[in-house]
Amino acid sequence: MLQNNPELKSKIDQLWNKFWSGGISNPLTAIEQITYLLFMKQLDELDQKKQADAEFTGEKYTAKFEGKWIPPEYRAKARDDDTQKETSKRHADAKMYEIDKRSLRWSEFKHMQAEEMLQHVQGKVFPFLKDLNGAESNFTHHMKNAVFIIPKPALLVEAVKTIDEIFEVMERDSREKGQAFQDIQGDVYEMLLSEIATAGKNGQFRTPRHIIKLMADLVQPQLGHKIADPACGSGGFLLGAYQYIVTQLAIKAGTKNLVPDEDGFVRTSVAAALTEKAQAILSSSLWGYDIDATMVRLGLMNLMMHGIDEPHIDYKDTLSKSFIEESEYDVVMANPPFTGSIDKGDINESLQLGTTKTELLFVENIYRLLKKGGTACVIVPQGVLFGSGGAFKTLRQLLVERCDLKAVITLPSGVFKPYAGVSTAILLFTKVWGPKDKITQPATEQVWFYEMAADGYSLDDKRSKQDGNGDLQDIIARYHARSAGADTDRTAKCFMVPRAEIEAEGYDLSLSRYKQDVFEEVHYDAPALILDRLIQAEVGDVEDADLAKVQSGIVRELLALREMLP
């Protein structure tokens, strides 16, 4: 995490302060503008790396920054009734506006003078990025209303310089700590959010990277799985699934000496053993949705910065009537909004809970989105586990009867600090029965509970890295080793609970309902012995203490008490 690299944190602080003093004070606006610059930088580096890899392997690769580019407004648009001469003239006119793509590289324009750089980035580089995947692409569609609003040449120059320094630090950090895969935009986004007062507004905040890795290791998504996040934000869970799959492909291809990162997870980079076919399958497997247009753009750029050329992230309210997908996905990983509610009249008719609480509706919707046999790993506020309302109980009954509810993992309340101190839990379940199926046998046999005490970071606002990785690796090992009839000790940090007991408790899923507390008997010395020690500390030998000669009021009282005891 960025917070654990003081040099990197300092650079991010500098970048944030420069935008603030440069006149861009709206937090999300600043984050979006910074993301555009990160995207320009990362796109250039990724393109050059792919070129070098292609030259080494002999594979064909068409560089994004080779050749000419004509801005969309100047492109020749020949009409059906044009003569050949008229068509040729249109093409000739368009050719006047050709731009050498090499001049649009970060590594090229960063050497320009301030005024020239600002004009070049505003008028050429940014329009080129918006048009990157062609007029019909999802990315171009969502970038249509994006604007580059850095107002001052000096601010752009300083921002470009600082971002170069950030990349240098991150690359060094990656090499030294074995973290070859970096969610750069997401990390910077997380750091910027931690600096502003509006972090976590409307229940939206970035899930810590190590929690995403934990959830990916629990679900173990595979190449070919269709994976979704119905409230994807900047795309962290989609990247987490992508990262896990890429690492497994690398291991199968024989990659050795992979070093666990600071949280104990083994991950490697995009380049490792990812064939063109595997890349195509993987790129078509990741689907995200969000109701914030800015977050959609951030998510698209975040995935593209990691080599996914045409991400499937779209602007949609997945709880609304307009979202009709059902039984589509093999894996859903999500941390949906905890707070707020939706207009009752706009709730999708397939959702039957009869509530407007988004934390309940999202879980039901995730169940709806899963294929039969598909698995979800979802973060919920702990209130979902024990809420007494009808919708709460109905949802839990759905998870137990229509799904195989595999695990309930409670997280300490500090995991989402500094954004929020709410207590949360991870639900892991597989869809067995569809909404319209007649249940012949409840799908859940036993539920595995685990009480996470620590995640490897301090649970205060600073979230500083601690020695070790807390319970992260223990959770993964114990979850995959669990078996029916095992983990019966209810005083341990993890244990199994049979469905019948959960039914008898009204489908309550709170760990405390089933955990047995251990009260250790404490033995105390007799009161007379305790008093003797106190007196001795004051006057020396108890037997020599003479009440008449002792001046201290405290000692008088102690001696008087001692005489009253047997």
C-alpha positions as CSV (number, residue, x, y, z in Angstrom):
1,M,0.0,0.0,0.0
2,L,1.2,3.5,-0.8
3,Q,0.7,4.6,2.8
4,N,3.7,2.5,3.8
5,N,6.2,4.2,1.5
6,P,6.9,7.6,3.1
7,E,8.7,8.9,-0.1
8,L,5.7,8.0,-2.3
9,K,3.2,9.5,0.1
10,S,5.2,12.7,0.1
11,K,5.1,12.7,-3.7
12,I,1.4,12.2,-3.8
13,D,0.9,15.0,-1.2
14,Q,3.0,17.3,-3.4
15,L,0.8,16.4,-6.4
16,W,-2.4,17.0,-4.5
17,N,-1.2,20.3,-3.1
18,K,-0.1,21.6,-6.6
19,F,-3.6,20.9,-8.0
20,W,-5.2,22.6,-5.0
21,S,-3.0,25.7,-5.3
22,G,-3.4,25.6,-9.1
23,G,-7.1,26.2,-8.8
24,I,-8.5,22.7,-9.0
25,S,-10.1,22.3,-5.6
26,N,-12.9,19.8,-6.2
27,P,-11.5,16.5,-5.1
28,L,-13.0,14.2,-7.7
29,T,-12.1,16.7,-10.5
30,A,-8.5,16.7,-9.3
31,I,-8.4,12.9,-9.1
32,E,-9.9,12.7,-12.7
33,Q,-7.4,15.2,-14.1
34,I,-4.5,13.4,-12.4
35,T,-5.8,10.1,-13.8
36,Y,-5.7,11.5,-17.3
37,L,-2.0,12.3,-16.8
38,L,-1.3,8.8,-15.2
39,F,-3.1,7.3,-18.2
40,M,-0.9,9.2,-20.7
41,K,2.2,8.1,-18.9
42,Q,1.3,4.5,-18.4
43,L,0.0,4.2,-22.0
44,D,3.3,5.3,-23.4
45,E,5.3,3.0,-21.1
46,L,3.0,0.0,-21.9
47,D,3.2,0.6,-25.6
48,Q,7.0,0.8,-25.6
49,K,7.2,-2.4,-23.5
50,K,4.9,-4.3,-25.9
51,Q,7.0,-3.1,-28.8
52,A,10.2,-4.3,-27.2
53,D,8.6,-7.7,-26.3
54,A,7.3,-8.1,-29.9
55,E,10.8,-7.4,-31.3
56,F,12.3,-10.0,-28.9
57,T,9.7,-12.7,-29.7
58,G,9.2,-11.9,-33.3
59,E,5.4,-11.4,-32.8
60,K,3.5,-8.8,-34.6
61,Y,2.4,-5.7,-32.7
62,T,1.0,-2.4,-34.0
63,A,2.2,0.4,-31.7
64,K,-0.4,2.9,-30.6
65,F,2.0,5.8,-31.2
66,E,3.2,4.9,-34.7
67,G,1.9,6.5,-37.9
68,K,-0.4,9.4,-38.4
69,W,-3.6,10.5,-36.6
70,I,-6.3,12.8,-37.9
71,P,-8.7,14.4,-35.3
72,P,-12.3,13.1,-35.8
73,E,-13.6,16.6,-36.8
74,Y,-11.2,16.8,-39.7
75,R,-11.5,13.2,-41.1
76,A,-12.7,12.9,-44.7
77,K,-16.4,11.9,-44.8
78,A,-17.2,11.1,-48.4
79,R,-20.9,11.3,-49.3
80,D,-22.6,8.7,-51.4
81,D,-23.2,11.2,-54.2
82,D,-19.5,12.4,-54.3
83,T,-17.6,12.1,-57.5
84,Q,-14.1,10.5,-57.3
85,K,-12.6,14.0,-57.6
86,E,-14.7,15.3,-54.7
87,T,-13.7,12.3,-52.5
88,S,-10.0,12.8,-53.3
89,K,-10.3,16.5,-52.4
90,R,-11.9,15.6,-49.0
91,H,-9.1,13.2,-48.3
92,A,-6.5,15.7,-49.3
93,D,-8.1,18.3,-47.0
94,A,-8.1,15.9,-44.1
95,K,-4.5,15.0,-44.7
96,M,-3.6,18.6,-43.9
97,Y,-4.5,18.0,-40.3
98,E,-2.4,14.8,-39.8
99,I,-0.5,14.5,-36.6
100,D,2.6,12.4,-36.1
101,K,1.5,10.0,-33.3
102,R,5.1,9.9,-31.9
103,S,4.6,13.5,-30.8
104,L,1.7,12.4,-28.6
105,R,3.9,10.2,-26.4
106,W,4.5,11.3,-22.8
107,S,8.2,10.7,-23.3
108,E,8.1,13.2,-26.2
109,F,5.9,16.1,-25.0
110,K,7.3,16.2,-21.4
111,H,10.4,17.9,-22.8
112,M,8.3,20.8,-24.3
113,Q,8.3,24.3,-22.9
114,A,5.4,25.1,-20.5
115,E,3.1,27.0,-22.9
116,E,3.7,24.7,-25.8
117,M,3.1,21.6,-23.6
118,L,-0.2,22.8,-22.4
119,Q,-1.5,23.6,-25.9
120,H,-0.2,20.3,-27.2
121,V,-1.8,18.2,-24.5
122,Q,-5.1,20.1,-24.6
123,G,-5.4,20.3,-28.3
124,K,-3.8,17.0,-29.5
125,V,-2.8,14.5,-26.8
126,F,-6.1,14.5,-24.9
127,P,-8.3,14.4,-28.0
128,F,-6.1,11.5,-29.2
129,L,-6.7,9.6,-26.0
130,K,-10.4,10.1,-26.2
131,D,-10.4,8.7,-29.7
132,L,-7.9,5.9,-28.8
133,N,-10.1,2.8,-29.5
134,G,-12.1,4.3,-32.4
135,A,-15.4,6.1,-32.7
136,E,-17.5,3.1,-31.9
137,S,-15.7,1.9,-28.8
138,N,-17.1,1.9,-25.3
139,F,-14.1,3.8,-24.1
140,T,-14.6,6.6,-26.6
141,H,-18.3,6.7,-25.8
142,H,-17.7,7.3,-22.1
143,M,-14.8,9.8,-22.8
144,K,-17.0,11.9,-25.0
145,N,-17.8,14.4,-22.3
146,A,-14.4,14.3,-20.6
147,V,-12.5,17.6,-20.5
148,F,-8.9,18.4,-19.8
149,I,-9.1,21.5,-17.5
150,I,-5.6,22.0,-16.2
151,P,-5.6,25.8,-16.5
152,K,-2.0,26.8,-16.1
153,P,1.2,25.8,-18.0
154,A,3.2,25.8,-14.8
155,L,0.8,23.4,-13.1
156,L,1.0,20.9,-16.0
157,V,4.8,21.0,-16.0
158,E,5.0,20.4,-12.3
159,A,2.4,17.6,-12.5
160,V,4.2,15.9,-15.3
161,K,7.5,16.1,-13.4
162,T,5.9,14.8,-10.1
163,I,4.2,11.8,-11.9
164,D,7.5,10.8,-13.4
165,E,9.0,10.8,-9.9
166,I,6.0,8.8,-8.6
167,F,6.6,6.1,-11.3
168,E,10.3,5.9,-10.4
169,V,9.5,5.4,-6.7
170,M,6.8,2.8,-7.5
171,E,9.0,0.8,-9.8
172,R,11.8,0.7,-7.2
173,D,9.3,-0.2,-4.6
174,S,8.0,-3.0,-6.8
175,R,11.4,-4.4,-7.4
176,E,12.5,-4.3,-3.8
177,K,9.3,-5.8,-2.3
178,G,8.5,-8.2,-5.1
179,Q,5.3,-6.5,-6.1
180,A,5.6,-6.7,-9.9
181,F,1.9,-6.0,-10.5
182,Q,0.9,-2.4,-9.5
183,D,-2.6,-0.9,-9.6
184,I,-1.0,2.5,-10.1
185,Q,-4.1,4.6,-10.7
186,G,-6.0,2.8,-8.0
187,D,-3.2,3.3,-5.5
188,V,-2.9,7.0,-6.3
189,Y,-6.7,7.3,-6.1
190,E,-6.7,5.6,-2.7
191,M,-4.0,8.0,-1.4
192,L,-5.8,11.1,-2.7
193,L,-9.1,10.0,-1.2
194,S,-7.4,9.5,2.2
195,E,-6.4,13.2,2.0
196,I,-9.8,14.7,1.5
197,A,-12.8,15.2,3.8
198,T,-15.3,13.8,1.3
199,A,-13.7,10.3,1.3
200,G,-16.4,7.7,1.6
201,K,-19.3,9.9,0.7
202,N,-22.4,7.9,-0.1
203,G,-20.7,4.8,1.1
204,Q,-18.3,4.7,-1.8
205,F,-14.6,4.1,-1.1
206,R,-11.9,2.0,-2.4
207,T,-11.4,-1.5,-1.0
208,P,-7.9,-2.0,0.3
209,R,-5.8,-4.0,-2.2
210,H,-4.9,-6.8,0.3
211,I,-8.6,-7.4,1.0
212,I,-9.3,-7.7,-2.7
213,K,-6.4,-10.2,-3.0
214,L,-7.8,-12.1,0.0
215,M,-11.2,-12.4,-1.8
216,A,-9.6,-13.4,-5.1
217,D,-7.7,-16.2,-3.3
218,L,-10.9,-17.4,-1.7
219,V,-12.9,-17.5,-5.0
220,Q,-10.0,-18.6,-7.2
221,P,-11.4,-17.3,-10.6
222,Q,-10.2,-19.2,-13.7
223,L,-9.4,-18.2,-17.3
224,G,-12.7,-18.4,-19.2
225,H,-14.9,-17.4,-16.2
226,K,-17.2,-14.4,-16.8
227,I,-16.5,-12.0,-13.9
228,A,-18.5,-9.0,-12.8
229,D,-18.6,-6.2,-10.3
230,P,-22.0,-4.4,-10.3
231,A,-20.7,-1.4,-8.4
232,C,-17.1,-1.4,-9.7
233,G,-15.8,2.2,-8.9
234,S,-12.3,2.4,-10.2
235,G,-12.2,-1.3,-11.1
236,G,-10.2,-2.7,-8.2
237,F,-12.0,-6.1,-8.0
238,L,-11.8,-6.6,-11.7
239,L,-8.1,-6.0,-11.6
240,G,-7.8,-8.3,-8.6
241,A,-9.4,-11.1,-10.5
242,Y,-7.3,-10.3,-13.6
243,Q,-4.2,-10.3,-11.5
244,Y,-5.0,-13.6,-9.8
245,I,-5.7,-15.3,-13.2
246,V,-2.5,-13.9,-14.7
247,T,-0.4,-15.2,-11.8
248,Q,-1.9,-18.7,-12.1
249,L,-1.2,-18.8,-15.8
250,A,2.4,-17.8,-15.1
251,I,2.8,-20.5,-12.5
252,K,1.3,-23.1,-14.9
253,A,3.7,-21.9,-17.6
254,G,6.6,-22.7,-15.3
255,T,7.4,-19.2,-13.9
256,K,9.5,-19.8,-10.8
257,N,11.0,-17.8,-7.9
258,L,7.8,-15.7,-7.4
259,V,8.2,-13.7,-4.2
260,P,5.2,-13.1,-1.9
261,D,4.4,-9.4,-1.5
262,E,4.2,-7.6,1.8
263,D,0.8,-9.2,2.6
264,G,2.0,-12.7,1.8
265,F,0.3,-13.0,-1.6
266,V,2.0,-14.3,-4.7
267,R,1.4,-12.1,-7.7
268,T,3.2,-11.4,-11.0
269,S,2.8,-8.9,-13.8
270,V,0.8,-8.7,-17.0
271,A,3.7,-9.8,-19.2
272,A,4.2,-13.2,-17.5
273,A,3.1,-16.1,-19.8
274,L,0.0,-14.3,-21.2
275,T,-0.5,-15.5,-24.7
276,E,-2.5,-13.5,-27.2
277,K,-5.3,-16.0,-27.0
278,A,-5.3,-15.9,-23.2
279,Q,-5.3,-12.1,-23.3
280,A,-8.3,-12.0,-25.6
281,I,-10.2,-14.4,-23.4
282,L,-9.3,-12.6,-20.2
283,S,-10.1,-9.1,-21.7
284,S,-13.6,-10.3,-22.7
285,S,-14.2,-11.9,-19.2
286,L,-14.3,-8.7,-17.0
287,W,-17.5,-6.7,-16.7
288,G,-18.1,-3.7,-14.5
289,Y,-20.9,-1.2,-13.9
290,D,-21.2,2.0,-11.9
291,I,-23.7,4.9,-11.6
292,D,-21.0,7.6,-11.5
293,A,-19.8,8.7,-14.9
294,T,-16.5,9.9,-13.5
295,M,-15.9,6.5,-11.8
296,V,-16.7,4.7,-15.1
297,R,-14.0,6.7,-16.8
298,L,-11.5,6.1,-14.0
299,G,-12.3,2.3,-14.1
300,L,-11.9,2.2,-17.9
301,M,-8.5,3.9,-17.8
302,N,-7.4,1.8,-14.8
303,L,-8.0,-1.4,-16.7
304,M,-6.4,-0.1,-19.9
305,M,-3.3,0.9,-18.0
306,H,-2.9,-2.8,-17.2
307,G,-3.1,-4.0,-20.8
308,I,-6.8,-4.6,-21.2
309,D,-7.3,-2.7,-24.4
310,E,-11.1,-2.6,-24.5
311,P,-12.6,-2.9,-21.0
312,H,-16.3,-3.7,-20.5
313,I,-17.1,-1.0,-17.9
314,D,-20.4,0.8,-18.4
315,Y,-22.5,3.5,-16.9
316,K,-25.5,1.6,-15.4
317,D,-27.6,1.4,-12.3
318,T,-27.6,-2.4,-11.8
319,L,-30.5,-2.2,-9.3
320,S,-32.8,-0.3,-11.7
321,K,-35.4,-1.6,-14.1
322,S,-33.2,-0.8,-17.1
323,F,-30.6,-3.4,-16.1
324,I,-32.1,-6.8,-17.2
325,E,-29.1,-9.1,-17.1
326,E,-29.7,-12.4,-15.2
327,S,-27.7,-15.6,-14.7
328,E,-24.8,-14.2,-16.7
329,Y,-21.7,-14.5,-14.5
330,D,-19.5,-17.3,-13.1
331,V,-17.9,-15.0,-10.5
332,V,-19.0,-11.8,-8.8
333,M,-16.7,-9.9,-6.5
334,A,-17.9,-6.7,-5.1
335,N,-18.0,-4.1,-2.3
336,P,-21.3,-2.4,-3.0
337,P,-22.4,0.9,-1.4
338,F,-23.4,0.4,2.3
339,T,-25.6,3.5,2.7
340,G,-28.4,5.2,1.0
341,S,-31.5,3.9,-0.7
342,I,-33.0,3.7,-4.2
343,D,-36.3,5.1,-5.5
344,K,-38.9,2.4,-4.9
345,G,-40.4,2.9,-8.3
346,D,-37.1,2.3,-10.1
347,I,-36.2,-1.0,-8.4
348,N,-35.8,-3.8,-10.8
349,E,-39.0,-6.0,-10.6
350,S,-36.8,-9.1,-10.4
351,L,-35.7,-8.0,-6.9
352,Q,-38.3,-9.3,-4.4
353,L,-37.0,-8.2,-1.0
354,G,-39.4,-5.3,-0.6
355,T,-36.9,-2.9,0.7
356,T,-35.0,0.2,-0.6
357,K,-31.9,-0.5,1.4
358,T,-29.1,-0.8,-1.2
359,E,-26.9,-3.1,1.0
360,L,-29.6,-5.7,0.8
361,L,-30.7,-5.1,-2.8
362,F,-27.1,-5.5,-4.1
363,V,-26.7,-8.9,-2.4
364,E,-30.0,-10.1,-3.9
365,N,-29.0,-8.6,-7.3
366,I,-25.6,-10.4,-7.2
367,Y,-27.5,-13.7,-6.5
368,R,-29.6,-12.9,-9.6
369,L,-26.6,-12.1,-11.8
370,L,-24.8,-15.4,-11.0
371,K,-25.2,-18.5,-13.2
372,K,-26.1,-21.7,-11.4
373,G,-22.9,-22.9,-10.0
374,G,-21.5,-19.3,-10.0
375,T,-19.8,-18.0,-6.9
376,A,-19.9,-14.5,-5.3
377,C,-17.6,-12.9,-2.7
378,V,-19.2,-9.8,-1.3
379,I,-18.4,-7.3,1.5
380,V,-21.5,-6.3,3.5
381,P,-22.0,-4.2,6.7
382,Q,-22.3,-6.6,9.7
383,G,-25.9,-5.4,10.2
384,V,-26.9,-7.5,7.2
385,L,-25.9,-10.6,9.3
386,F,-28.3,-10.0,12.1
387,G,-30.8,-7.3,11.2
388,S,-34.3,-8.1,12.5
389,G,-36.3,-6.6,9.7
390,G,-38.2,-8.8,7.3
391,A,-36.0,-8.0,4.3
392,F,-32.9,-8.8,6.3
393,K,-34.2,-12.2,7.3
394,T,-35.6,-13.0,3.8
395,L,-32.2,-12.3,2.3
396,R,-30.3,-14.5,4.8
397,Q,-32.8,-17.3,4.2
398,L,-32.2,-16.9,0.4
399,L,-28.5,-17.3,1.0
400,V,-28.9,-20.4,3.1
401,E,-31.6,-22.2,1.1
402,R,-31.0,-21.2,-2.5
403,C,-27.3,-20.8,-2.3
404,D,-24.5,-22.8,-0.7
405,L,-23.4,-20.2,1.8
406,K,-19.8,-21.3,2.2
407,A,-18.3,-18.7,4.6
408,V,-19.0,-15.7,6.7
409,I,-15.8,-13.8,7.6
410,T,-16.1,-10.9,10.0
411,L,-13.6,-8.1,9.6
412,P,-12.4,-5.7,12.3
413,S,-14.0,-2.3,12.2
414,G,-10.8,-0.4,11.2
415,V,-10.3,-2.2,7.9
416,F,-11.9,0.7,5.9
417,K,-10.4,3.6,7.8
418,P,-9.8,6.4,7.2
419,Y,-13.0,6.3,5.1
420,A,-15.3,4.7,7.6
421,G,-15.2,2.7,10.9
422,V,-18.2,0.5,10.1
423,S,-17.9,-3.2,11.0
424,T,-18.1,-5.4,7.9
425,A,-18.1,-9.0,6.8
426,I,-17.3,-11.1,3.7
427,L,-20.0,-13.4,2.4
428,L,-18.9,-16.2,0.1
429,F,-21.7,-18.2,-1.6
430,T,-22.5,-20.3,-4.6
431,K,-25.8,-20.2,-6.4
432,V,-27.5,-23.5,-6.5
433,W,-31.2,-22.8,-7.0
434,G,-32.6,-20.1,-9.3
435,P,-35.3,-17.6,-8.1
436,K,-38.1,-19.6,-9.7
437,D,-36.8,-23.1,-8.9
438,K,-38.7,-25.2,-6.5
439,I,-36.3,-26.1,-3.7
440,T,-36.2,-29.8,-3.0
441,Q,-33.3,-29.5,-0.5
442,P,-31.8,-26.4,1.0
443,A,-28.4,-25.8,-0.6
444,T,-26.3,-25.0,2.5
445,E,-25.2,-27.9,4.7
446,Q,-22.7,-26.0,7.0
447,V,-21.4,-22.4,7.1
448,W,-17.8,-21.7,8.0
449,F,-17.3,-18.7,10.3
450,Y,-14.0,-16.9,10.8
451,E,-13.3,-13.9,13.1
452,M,-10.5,-11.9,11.6
453,A,-8.7,-10.0,14.4
454,A,-6.0,-8.3,12.2
455,D,-5.3,-7.7,8.6
456,G,-1.6,-6.8,8.9
457,Y,-2.2,-3.1,9.3
458,S,-3.0,-0.9,12.2
459,L,-6.7,-0.4,12.7
460,D,-6.5,3.4,13.1
461,D,-6.7,6.2,10.5
462,K,-3.1,5.8,9.6
463,R,-3.4,2.1,8.6
464,S,0.4,1.5,9.1
465,K,1.9,-1.8,8.1
466,Q,2.5,-4.1,11.0
467,D,4.8,-7.1,11.4
468,G,3.4,-10.1,9.6
469,N,0.1,-10.2,7.6
470,G,-2.4,-10.7,10.4
471,D,-5.0,-13.4,9.6
472,L,-4.9,-13.1,5.8
473,Q,-3.0,-16.2,4.9
474,D,-4.5,-18.2,7.8
475,I,-8.0,-17.4,6.4
476,I,-7.1,-18.7,3.0
477,A,-5.4,-21.9,4.3
478,R,-8.1,-22.8,6.7
479,Y,-10.9,-22.0,4.3
480,H,-9.6,-24.3,1.6
481,A,-8.8,-27.0,4.1
482,R,-12.2,-26.9,5.8
483,S,-14.3,-30.1,5.8
484,A,-17.7,-31.3,7.1
485,G,-17.4,-32.4,10.7
486,A,-14.2,-30.4,11.3
487,D,-13.7,-27.1,13.0
488,T,-16.2,-27.9,15.7
489,D,-14.5,-26.0,18.5
490,R,-16.7,-22.9,19.0
491,T,-14.1,-21.2,21.1
492,A,-11.6,-21.0,18.2
493,K,-11.4,-18.2,15.7
494,C,-13.0,-20.3,13.0
495,F,-15.7,-23.0,13.2
496,M,-18.5,-24.7,11.3
497,V,-22.2,-24.3,12.0
498,P,-24.8,-26.7,10.6
499,R,-27.7,-25.3,8.7
500,A,-30.3,-26.6,11.1
501,E,-28.8,-24.5,13.9
502,I,-28.8,-21.4,11.7
503,E,-32.5,-22.1,10.8
504,A,-33.3,-22.5,14.5
505,E,-31.7,-19.1,15.2
506,G,-33.9,-17.4,12.6
507,Y,-31.2,-17.4,10.0
508,D,-29.0,-15.2,12.1
509,L,-25.5,-15.1,10.6
510,S,-23.6,-13.1,13.2
511,L,-20.6,-14.9,14.5
512,S,-21.2,-13.9,18.1
513,R,-24.5,-15.9,18.0
514,Y,-22.6,-19.2,17.7
515,K,-19.2,-18.5,19.2
516,Q,-18.6,-19.7,22.7
517,D,-16.7,-17.3,25.0
518,V,-14.0,-18.7,27.3
519,F,-13.9,-17.2,30.7
520,E,-10.5,-17.8,32.4
521,E,-10.7,-18.2,36.2
522,V,-8.5,-15.7,37.9
523,H,-7.1,-16.5,41.4
524,Y,-6.4,-13.7,43.9
525,D,-4.4,-13.7,47.1
526,A,-6.2,-13.4,50.4
527,P,-7.0,-9.8,51.4
528,A,-4.6,-10.1,54.4
529,L,-1.7,-11.0,52.2
530,I,-2.4,-8.1,49.9
531,L,-2.6,-5.7,52.8
532,D,0.7,-7.0,54.2
533,R,2.4,-6.2,50.9
534,L,1.0,-2.7,50.8
535,I,2.1,-2.0,54.3
536,Q,5.5,-3.5,53.7
537,A,5.9,-1.2,50.7
538,E,5.3,1.8,53.0
539,V,7.0,1.0,56.3
540,G,9.1,-2.2,55.9
541,D,8.6,-5.2,58.1
542,V,4.9,-5.6,58.9
543,E,5.4,-7.1,62.3
544,D,7.5,-4.1,63.4
545,A,5.0,-1.6,62.3
546,D,3.6,0.2,65.3
547,L,0.2,1.9,64.7
548,A,0.9,4.6,67.3
549,K,4.2,5.6,65.7
550,V,3.0,5.6,62.1
551,Q,2.2,9.1,60.9
552,S,0.8,8.3,57.5
553,G,-2.9,8.3,57.3
554,I,-2.9,5.7,54.5
555,V,-0.8,3.3,56.6
556,R,-3.0,3.8,59.7
557,E,-6.0,2.8,57.6
558,L,-4.2,-0.2,56.1
559,L,-3.1,-1.4,59.6
560,A,-6.6,-0.9,60.9
561,L,-8.1,-3.0,58.1
562,R,-5.5,-5.7,58.6
563,E,-6.5,-6.0,62.3
564,M,-10.1,-6.6,61.3
565,L,-9.1,-9.6,59.1
566,P,-8.6,-13.1,60.3
